[in-house]
């Protein structure tokens, strides 16, 4: 463990996942600082009746609230364990995690379900879900893709995060998507804080996020061995 003056970790993901990640970071004896690079806004939308859906496929925890209460007892396949845990806490009763990425989620659906079981519901964010929908359709499934939220870039870094960077307290920053990484890069550049990153490690959930982060002068950019929160936290120096 590094010295007590260099133990802060920036949590760049938005809620609902940010709080759970912060708890995990704090359990490691580090200080989480919220620095959400995206703002998630629910969108009004009409979902199909649950009775006609074989399973809900959730590539993000941001879609869960939109599926309440109608789909609590429908099979729910989640991209990762954190989303699965939150779903169970919300009352979903038939949850299985792919513990991976979109490809793992599509493979899980193909393993557990048959196209004849009925259509899948794929709630997603604006501009998201197309690749996963294509993979599921290639496996023979009918897919109802519905946009239930939008994620827009945050304009400014929270004051506590900016202050921690300026003072040299930050050890690492966590990035759960390429979209988050790109938004954070823009925030840092607007704030003129690029020079404060020389002692900070950027830890990315996947290769696309890692590439986006190369635009800033980090001490090191690390990419998780698996696209999961556990694998990211294992990279913390």
ABEGO torsion letter per residue (X at the ends): XBBAABABBBBABBOAAAAAAAAAAAAAGBBBBBBBABBBBBBBBBBBBAAABABBBBABAAAAAAAOAAAAABBBBBABAAAAAAAAAAGBABBBBAGBBAAAAAAAAAAABBAAAEBBBBBBBBGBGAAAAAAAAAAGBBBBBBBABBBBBBABBBAAAAAAAAAGABABBBBABAAAAAAAAAAAAAAGAAAAAAABBBBBABAAAAAAAAABBBABBBBBABBBAAAAAAABX
